[in-house]
Amino acid sequence: MEYRRLGGTGLELSSVGLGCGNFGGIGSAPELFGRGEDEAEAFAIMDRAVAAGVNFFDTAASYGGGRSETWIGNWGSERGEPTLLSTKVFWSVTGDPADRGLSRDRIPRELDGSLARLRTERVDMYLTHEQDPETPIEETLQALDELVRAGKVGAIGVSNVNGEQLEEALATSERQGVASFGWVQNEYSLLRREAERDVLPLCAREGLGFTPFSPLCGGWLTGKYDRARPFPEGSRMTLRGEPYSDLVNERTFRGLDRFRAAAAERGVEPAELAIAWVLSHPQVTSVIVGPRRPEQLDAAVRAVDLRLSERERDELAELFA
Ligand SMILES: NC(=O)c1ccc[n+]([C@@H]2O[C@H](COP(=O)([O-])OP(=O)(O)OC[C@H]3O[C@@H](n4cnc5c(N)ncnc54)[C@H](OP(=O)(O)O)[C@@H]3O)[C@@H](O)[C@H]2O)c1
């Protein structure tokens, strides 16, 4: 495992982070609360991650309707392993659509819920999960700053942000003299390259970390989906396929055929090559993977040693053009 500095936060992250969005659900989708991996499987995945040198777990209050944080808390108190914790605020822990957002009242209340479930007094990393058009960014940053000052949060980050929103947030922190986002957590993979347009260059310019999620695009880049067969039973596409519906077309399948061949030529699994592609971007601090079984982590761990040049990255990206 490698360890990299997360922007200017003072934190050092393993270059692979454990995404706990599959614990007790599939992310924040209320209709899937209680599904996903059970607590015993979650424990086995966390054990394997720590044994491989992973030093941070990524979760959110809403993942699995609070189950993800609760099981991380149970694991932490049982194992006593010092692990950096990253959690997020925006969506409701009960799935109530009216209970969401980044207002001054809600953020500290939500953090207290997260701390109780995680069985800790402080989280190292706290992120806004989504943008909140109903709350001024000044108010959100003020609320987060108070939590940093109170010692309940180590550093703050932002997820699902575009370049314009990020610029505005950074300028607001500077103007107000309050805590500033130290890193971005956006989606990034061979099939989702939006971050390259303005967020990654902005992170480079401002010295921010970047911890991308879904490096396998929810499993698409493992090569498990094929034009000729129905989606495998229990796979992401059968449980929560909507976010990936734009991928179900011949262009993606043709790209995946070529990508499988490129992986075979190198003697690696497609998942390993896809994660290595993300990790080889110079601005990426740590890639957040979402294994459903302990052994699925191995591809990510091997990917750390598979270094790709800029030319190789471009050639692989071309396969999907
Ligand atoms: N900030 C946000 O808004 C946000 C959004 C999404 C995710 N995240 C974070 O990022 C984490 C990862 O997201 P993700 O689950 O979408 O990541 P991903 O790694 O792109 O996809 C994970 C899926 O890929 C499949 N998979 C993983 N490893 C595999 C392997 N070695 N071989 C074969 N299949 C494999 C599994 O699919 P099947 O389920 O089909 O078996 C698994 O559910 C989440 O847990 C969460 O912490 C954050």
The ligand as a MOL file (V3000), in Angstrom:
LIG
                    3D

  0  0  0     0  0            999 V3000
M  V30 BEGIN CTAB
M  V30 COUNTS 48 52 0 0 0
M  V30 BEGIN ATOM
M  V30 1 N -20.0490 10.6930 -2.5170 0
M  V30 2 C -20.9460 10.0110 -3.1680 0
M  V30 3 O -21.9800 10.5310 -3.5960 0
M  V30 4 C -20.6990 8.5580 -3.4390 0
M  V30 5 C -21.4660 7.8980 -4.4100 0
M  V30 6 C -21.1900 6.5480 -4.6550 0
M  V30 7 C -20.2000 5.9080 -3.9360 0
M  V30 8 N -19.4970 6.5790 -2.9680 0 CHG=1
M  V30 9 C -18.4620 5.9020 -2.1530 0
M  V30 10 O -17.6390 5.1270 -2.9870 0
M  V30 11 C -17.7120 3.7490 -2.6090 0
M  V30 12 C -17.5630 2.8970 -3.8240 0
M  V30 13 O -18.6100 3.1500 -4.7620 0
M  V30 14 P -19.0950 2.0020 -5.7010 0
M  V30 15 O -19.6000 0.8700 -4.8860 0
M  V30 16 O -19.9890 2.5950 -6.7220 0 CHG=-1
M  V30 17 O -17.6700 1.6070 -6.3620 0
M  V30 18 P -17.1940 0.6550 -7.5290 0
M  V30 19 O -15.9270 0.0500 -7.0350 0
M  V30 20 O -17.1860 1.4080 -8.8060 0
M  V30 21 O -18.3230 -0.4560 -7.6810 0
M  V30 22 C -18.5310 -1.4470 -6.7140 0
M  V30 23 C -19.2500 -2.6200 -7.3480 0
M  V30 24 O -18.3810 -3.2380 -8.2680 0
M  V30 25 C -18.4300 -4.6390 -8.1150 0
M  V30 26 N -17.0850 -5.0580 -7.7010 0
M  V30 27 C -16.2550 -4.4340 -6.8500 0
M  V30 28 N -15.0700 -5.0520 -6.8080 0
M  V30 29 C -15.1420 -6.0730 -7.6740 0
M  V30 30 C -14.2340 -7.0900 -8.0810 0
M  V30 31 N -12.9890 -7.1440 -7.5980 0
M  V30 32 N -14.6530 -7.9880 -8.9980 0
M  V30 33 C -15.9160 -7.9320 -9.5010 0
M  V30 34 N -16.8250 -7.0000 -9.1360 0
M  V30 35 C -16.4350 -6.0840 -8.2360 0
M  V30 36 C -19.5500 -4.9330 -7.1590 0
M  V30 37 O -20.6870 -5.0100 -8.0120 0
M  V30 38 P -21.9740 -5.8960 -7.7200 0
M  V30 39 O -22.7080 -5.1580 -6.6600 0
M  V30 40 O -22.6900 -5.8830 -9.0320 0
M  V30 41 O -21.4890 -7.2400 -7.3020 0
M  V30 42 C -19.6160 -3.6790 -6.3270 0
M  V30 43 O -20.8970 -3.4390 -5.8060 0
M  V30 44 C -19.0340 3.6150 -1.8570 0
M  V30 45 O -19.0320 2.5210 -0.9720 0
M  V30 46 C -19.0700 4.9390 -1.1350 0
M  V30 47 O -18.2550 4.8950 0.0110 0
M  V30 48 C -19.7220 7.8840 -2.7440 0
M  V30 END ATOM
M  V30 BEGIN BOND
M  V30 1 1 1 2
M  V30 2 2 2 3
M  V30 3 1 2 4
M  V30 4 1 4 5
M  V30 5 2 4 48
M  V30 6 2 5 6
M  V30 7 1 6 7
M  V30 8 2 7 8
M  V30 9 1 8 9
M  V30 10 1 8 48
M  V30 11 1 9 10
M  V30 12 1 9 46
M  V30 13 1 10 11
M  V30 14 1 11 12
M  V30 15 1 11 44
M  V30 16 1 12 13
M  V30 17 1 13 14
M  V30 18 2 14 15
M  V30 19 1 14 16
M  V30 20 1 14 17
M  V30 21 1 17 18
M  V30 22 2 18 19
M  V30 23 1 18 20
M  V30 24 1 18 21
M  V30 25 1 21 22
M  V30 26 1 22 23
M  V30 27 1 23 24
M  V30 28 1 23 42
M  V30 29 1 24 25
M  V30 30 1 25 26
M  V30 31 1 25 36
M  V30 32 1 26 27
M  V30 33 1 26 35
M  V30 34 2 27 28
M  V30 35 1 28 29
M  V30 36 1 29 30
M  V30 37 2 29 35
M  V30 38 1 30 31
M  V30 39 2 30 32
M  V30 40 1 32 33
M  V30 41 2 33 34
M  V30 42 1 34 35
M  V30 43 1 36 37
M  V30 44 1 36 42
M  V30 45 1 37 38
M  V30 46 2 38 39
M  V30 47 1 38 40
M  V30 48 1 38 41
M  V30 49 1 42 43
M  V30 50 1 44 45
M  V30 51 1 44 46
M  V30 52 1 46 47
M  V30 END BOND
M  V30 END CTAB
M  END
